[in-house]
């Protein structure tokens, strides 16, 4: 008897679920409350509760139809934690949708009211977003890192991982004017990782990166099954079961995120190999680092190799192009997670113009 795969059915059911969620979010936008009182009244109204009930019915239906599938657990986790965004509350996705629409200047006044109202109702998603606005001085708020940290702290107390990440970034980069504290940052990143799933790899990647610098025993717990190039770099720095070529590829890949560590590790590990190829790569990547840091040699040559100059120029150009196209700023706080490069682009002009890091 042939057993048919349920995967196509699961995809249809999951798309139906997302459609139901989109319908619920659109109802909020269409309501267009014109005052804080009207907004509060609408969120407590039977109409809105009916939308929520309908949405939960769609989600419950999608789960129940897949309980006997081998991938039912994965589907349930997607729905529980949010395939699109990490969220704590039942209405978390509504808050994040409001933030996205606000940044895209869609019905800005009402969307800001939604965020503020949910923050007042103690929703972690909204508190974290307001912290983000205070950190960078967005949407009428003055730049105030102290207030930002207070909002992040309130959301972090509820176990909201994006807010915990933002506190870790303050510690790691010394944003509050204090000295960088990688140890405190690593503790916060471990807490953020344990708070729930996050598909972009920003938390586990940063955790692996910091762990590789200060506590290599924590690299694997962060990096295992993490999609971030920072995690791949941290693993390649410590794994002896990979070929030299494989390690070099994963190490240099981290430069796309603006991190030089991987290139320096290439120089370090190739210096420990006695093969001619390793010696050549050691010399070449020293020149590549010089080229990327503004110290290019006029005539780079490694052991008389005539191709060195061309390799260095092409490799430096390729790595820099990858960094520019990635569009990720590791030191930036996040209004929500995942926070992909496409979303960062919406905020980039406002944030970069303020001299932020």
Order of alpha helices (4+ residues) and beta strands (2+ residues): alpha-alpha-alpha-alpha-alpha-alpha-alpha-alpha-alpha-alpha-alpha-alpha-alpha-alpha-alpha-alpha-alpha-alpha
